Amino acid sequence: MSLFNSWFLLGFDELEDLLDQATKASSDGYPPYNIEQLAEDGLRISLAVAGFSDDELSIEIEDGQLVVKGKQRDDDQRVYLHRGIAARQFQRSFVLAEGIEVTGTSLNNGLLHIDLVRPKIDVRKKVIKINTGASSEDNDDRVIDVETKTVAV
């Protein structure tokens, strides 16, 4: 039974799907990452990807998820006496809210930085006229007033 099966929560099917995606995202702790707020509407995800070059990393947005993949290539020319640093592949996913955009990326000192910006949200207010049952012509003007404000969230 889902939390969203309540009759109070009509139309929240997409939110339930987002929560399912978030819980199914990689639970592996590799690579470690930070998420920091840069400005009122800016975010930065930093992943520790030491040993990866930019051509061994990929960043994609698919189905509302930011997916970062890394795959190191083995060098057949090297002969290891001890190999404590494995050539490891990973996939790390982050569920994005609607409208979040990637504004830039950089790879510095073993850290992959992904800069994001949150959109401004338009808050709409509608006042609905109550039908008194007078005539059908009166029912055409049900929405009296619509206000739109831009609010940073």
N, C-alpha and C positions, 0 to 999 in steps of 0.2 A: 504494500500500500504506500502510495506516495503522499508527501506533504501537500502536494498541489491538487489532491482530489477533493478538497473542501469546496462547497458551493460558494464560499466567500471569494475564492480566487478564480474567477472566470477569465479565460483567455490568457493564462500564464503558462501555456504549454511550452513556449519557446524558452522561458526562464528555467523550466524544469530540464529541458534539453541542455541548456548551458551548464547547469549544475552537474549533469551527468558527464558532460565533456570535461569539466574541470576535475572531477574525481577520477576519470579515466586517464587523465594526462599522466605523463611519466612520473612515477613515484620514486624512480632511481635518483639518488642524490648527486649524480654526475651529469654535467658539470655544475659546480656550485654557482650561484648567481645572487645578485643584489637588484633590488628595485628601489629607485630613489625618485623623489619629486624634485624637478629642476625649477619649475615655475608654477604659477597657479594652474595652468593647463598642460604642463609638460612633464613627461616621465622619462626615465632612462632605465633600461635593463642592461646590466653588465654581467657577462658570463666569463668565468675563468677558463680560457681555452689555450693554456700554455702548450706549445708544441705544434699547434695547428697554424697553417698558413691560410691566407684569404681564399686561395683556390681549393682548399679542403673543407671550407665552410659554405653553407647555403642558408638563406633566410627566405621563407615563403609565408604568405598569408593564404590559408585555405580553410573554407567553411568557418570563418570567424575566429580562427586560431592562428597565432604567430608560431611558426614551426622553425626551429633552428636545428640544423643537422650538421654533423661533423664526421668526416671519415678520413683518417690518415692512411697514407699508402706505405706499405712496407718497402724498405729499400733492400733489394736482394744483394746489393754489392757489399753491404756491411756484414761483418762477422762479429757477433756478440759473445763475449765471455760470460757476461751476466746481463740479463735484461729485466730490469726493475721498472722501466717505463714502457708500458705496453702501448702499441699503436691501437688505440681504442676508438670505436665509433660511438656516436651518441645521437639522440634525438630528444630535444627539450621543447615542450609545447606550453604556450600561454594563451588562455582564452581571453579574447579582446571584446570589450564592450562595443556596441555598434557605433561606427563613425570614427573610432580611434585610427589614426594614420601614422605610419612610419615616416619620420622626417629626415632621418639620416642614420648612418652606421659608420663605425670606425673600429679598427683593430690596432690597439696600442699596448705594448708591454704584456702580451699574453691575455689581455682583456678585450672581449668583443662588446662594444657599446652599441645599443640600439635605442635611438631617441624616438619618442612617441609624443603625439599631441592629442589631447582630448577635445572633442568638439564642443562648441557652445550649444546649449540645448534651448530650443524655443518652447516656452511654457505657454500653453494655450488655455484660455478660460472661455467656457461657453455657458451662457445663461439660456435655459430651455423654457419656453412658454408652456404653461400647463393648459391643456385643452379643457374647456368648460362644457363641451358638448353643444355649443351654440349652432354653428353651421360649418360645413366642410370648407368654405372659403377662408375661415379664420384659422384653420389648421395648417395653412401653407407657410406661415411665418413662425416656425417653431424655434429657430435659433435667433435670438434677439441681438446678442452682442458677442463678439469674439475679440478677445485681446491677445496679442502676441508680444511676449517679452523674451529677450535673449538673456539667459542666465548661465554663468559659468558653473559647471559642476565638477 
